[in-house]
Amino acid sequence: PVMTVLIQNGTLKKGDTFVCGAVSGRVRLLIGSDGTQIDSVGPGVPAEVIGASATALAGDDFYVMDSDSEARRIAEDRSERMRSKAG
């Protein structure tokens, strides 16, 4: 899955672990607005992120996490809450 993000604070780098809604992953590839591969992206710059475990919903907040296990745990908790609300 490919996600388009607009960074508001900080810098997103290749290799960062993230959580976005009920989806987690690691930035495998960053593609700039001009279609070229980039290593990092700063505030106010849109970029495509490849490396998510699934497709996130439009408008979900994107957060860089310290560890893979923490990102997976948060994504699983959010997914479970969404399932319990749905049925």
C-alpha positions as MATLAB code, in Angstrom:
seq = 'PVMTVLIQNGTLKKGDTFVCGAVSGRVRLLIGSDGTQIDSVGPGVPAEVIGASATALAGDDFYVMDSDSEARRIAEDRSERMRSKAG';
ca = [
       0.000    0.000    0.000;
       1.053    3.551   -0.749;
       0.094    6.417    1.558;
       0.426   10.111    0.785;
       1.369   12.132    3.851;
       1.899   15.811    4.574;
       4.390   16.269    7.383;
       3.366   18.886    9.957;
       6.121   18.555   12.584;
       9.597   17.066   12.488;
      11.216   15.028    9.765;
      10.150   11.659    8.352;
      13.082    9.466    7.343;
      13.506    6.198    5.511;
      13.468    3.411    8.126;
      11.174    5.206   10.612;
       8.486    3.079   12.297;
       5.001    4.577   12.175;
       1.364    4.133   13.108;
      -1.464    5.658   11.074;
      -4.959    4.924   12.360;
      -5.204    1.124   12.665;
      -2.177    0.546   10.402;
       1.490    0.254   11.328;
       4.653   -0.154    9.315;
       8.178    0.970    8.564;
       9.058    3.538    5.901;
      10.630    1.406    3.163;
      10.546    4.064    0.458;
       9.804    7.797    0.332;
       8.791    9.386   -2.952;
       8.786   13.175   -3.262;
       6.160   15.280   -5.008;
       8.302   15.269   -8.164;
       8.291   11.438   -8.280;
      11.899   10.904   -7.201;
      13.127    8.784   -4.298;
      14.111   10.806   -1.242;
      15.710    9.896    2.096;
      13.759   12.324    4.309;
      10.951   14.863    4.179;
      10.272   17.859    6.401;
       7.256   19.960    7.402;
       4.921   21.219    4.697;
       6.173   18.792    2.066;
       3.938   16.002    0.723;
       5.436   12.573    0.117;
       4.332    9.056   -0.702;
       5.212    6.438    1.906;
       5.619    2.769    1.024;
       5.845    0.229    3.841;
       2.443    0.119    5.553;
       0.918   -3.201    6.612;
      -2.434   -2.204    5.044;
      -4.214    0.816    3.618;
      -5.037    3.508    6.172;
      -8.189    5.603    6.029;
      -7.977    9.074    4.521;
      -7.424   11.682    7.207;
      -5.896    9.329    9.792;
      -3.113   10.918   11.813;
       0.400    9.646   11.073;
       2.838    9.252   13.984;
       6.462    8.106   14.060;
       7.058    5.629   16.908;
      10.162    4.545   18.810;
       9.678    0.800   18.297;
       8.001   -1.672   15.952;
       6.309   -3.490   18.831;
       4.773   -0.283   20.192;
       3.447    0.699   16.738;
       1.948   -2.776   16.174;
       0.329   -2.778   19.627;
      -1.294    0.624   19.074;
      -2.506   -0.362   15.592;
      -3.978   -3.632   16.935;
      -5.737   -1.799   19.787;
      -7.248    0.710   17.364;
      -8.298   -2.075   14.991;
      -9.973   -3.961   17.850;
     -11.860   -0.823   18.932;
     -13.063   -0.264   15.352;
     -14.307   -3.881   15.162;
     -16.160   -3.620   18.477;
     -17.870   -0.386   17.388;
     -18.931   -1.947   14.078;
     -20.630   -4.952   15.542;
];
